[in-house]
Amino acid sequence: MNLVLKIVFVIVIGLIIYGFYNNSVNVGHGEKFIGFGVLIFAFVFMPLFIYHRYKDKDLSKYRLFQNRNEDKKDR
């Protein structure tokens, strides 16, 4: 998973850099590559990264209302 994240990150950075370079050479043509880079970052890289970071963690201690059910029983 770590290798996949690195590869996707390099692809995203490469697309964005190529888009900026292409936009400076041919005005208006690099915006597609910048857009694809941002879309891949938002919809592919970030979900994979979040899954990779939290796949073996106990997320119950990060809940906002930990004792919500217990509080309702007391009332």
Secondary structure, 3 states (H helix, E strand, C coil): CHHHHHHHHHHHHHHHHHHHHHHHHCCCCCHHHHHHHHHHHHHHHHHHHHHHHHCCCCHHHHCCCCCHHHHHHHC
